[in-house]
Amino acid sequence: MKNMINALWQSKQGRTKQFQKSLYSGGFGWTAIELMWERELARMSKNIAREVPRMQRSYVERDAWTKLNVPPAKIMQQEAVLAELMQYANPKGEPKPLNAEETLLTAEYLLACSQLFENGMLSHSIIKDGNSAILNNIKTGYRYFESWLDTLLDENTNRQVGYSEFKPSAPKETRFLSWQTWDLLRVMFFGICGLTESFHARHPEHFIQPLRLNGSAVETLFSQFKHRAGGKLTSINYETSLRSVMMKQSKRSSVHASGKGYRDVALQVTEVPLKRKVAKSRRKE
């Protein structure tokens, strides 16, 4: 969730991203959020009720700490923010603002994040089977990003003269998520889908509450990647760490019967846990 909001924050003139839903359309990104905050300040100056009461300046003008904090990421994909952006882009009885399209595209991005996280992975509801509303929300949110990528790839095949080639794995590609962020989003999606399918096949009378899961497929892989990168995982050594984990898993020749099924997929933790240090005073005892 924090990765996706930080990616949107990067999408602004002068930063590393400039998201485009199409090779031939305008960009969208964090500017819409900054303008929303300006409208909130204008409401406060006129003693008008705020549309997003919990929004703070630090959530918009983000620093390194804010990027790692959960509340600033959660609020961006909640109903109050989505409603404010939609209402601004589609005013009743008034002409649309000049940046209506950019605002709507930003709202669509945040809505997809909301379906993935606020109404998906972070939902208090339960998953009883493969047709659960939570799973459908997660799938709908994921399809937004999948469809976005497919559109860019299709247009790139027959792109018009004068438009640069779209390379999703290129470090300087600005029109879509970085390939590392997209890779981890796919891991999260297929991880939760694989977990629920395997779990309900074994225990059809039980349910899963995503919010109660004490770990995720992304965290499992991220820990291995960081370990192999010597504790300093970056976009430069990410691919090396990924290939190392994939190669080690491909060499596994056998799996114990208790580990077959969901645990036997590529998301399994294969690192040997560190031994707990015992204090000298306890050893003497």
Stockholm file with secondary structure:
# STOCKHOLM 1.0

chainA/1-285         MKNMINALWQSKQGRTKQFQKSLYSGGFGWTAIELMWERELARMSKNIAREVPRMQRSYVERDAWTKLNVPPAKIMQQEAVLAELMQYANPKGEPKPLNAEETLLTAEYLLACSQLFENGMLSHSIIKDGNSAILNNIKTGYRYFESWLDTLLDENTNRQVGYSEFKPSAPKETRFLSWQTWDLLRVMFFGICGLTESFHARHPEHFIQPLRLNGSAVETLFSQFKHRAGGKLTSINYETSLRSVMMKQSKRSSVHASGKGYRDVALQVTEVPLKRKVAKSRRKE
#=GR chainA/1-285 SS CHHHHHHHHHBSTTSSBCEESSTTSCEESTHHHHHHHHHHHHHHHTTCCCSSTTCCHHHHSCCHHHHHCHHHHHHHTSHHHHHHHHHHHSCTTSCCCTTHHHHHHHHHHHHHHIIIIIIIITCSSCBCSTTCHHHHHHHHHHHHHHHHHHHHHHHHHTCCTTSCCCCTTSTTCCSSCCHHHHHHHHHHHHHHHHHHHHHHHHCTTCCBCGGGCSCCHHHHHHHHHHHHTTTCCCTTTHHHHHHHHHHHHHTCCCCCGGGCSGGGSTTCCCSCCCCCCCCHHHHHC
#=GC SS_cons         CHHHHHHHHHBSTTSSBCEESSTTSCEESTHHHHHHHHHHHHHHHTTCCCSSTTCCHHHHSCCHHHHHCHHHHHHHTSHHHHHHHHHHHSCTTSCCCTTHHHHHHHHHHHHHHIIIIIIIITCSSCBCSTTCHHHHHHHHHHHHHHHHHHHHHHHHHTCCTTSCCCCTTSTTCCSSCCHHHHHHHHHHHHHHHHHHHHHHHHCTTCCBCGGGCSCCHHHHHHHHHHHHTTTCCCTTTHHHHHHHHHHHHHTCCCCCGGGCSGGGSTTCCCSCCCCCCCCHHHHHC
//
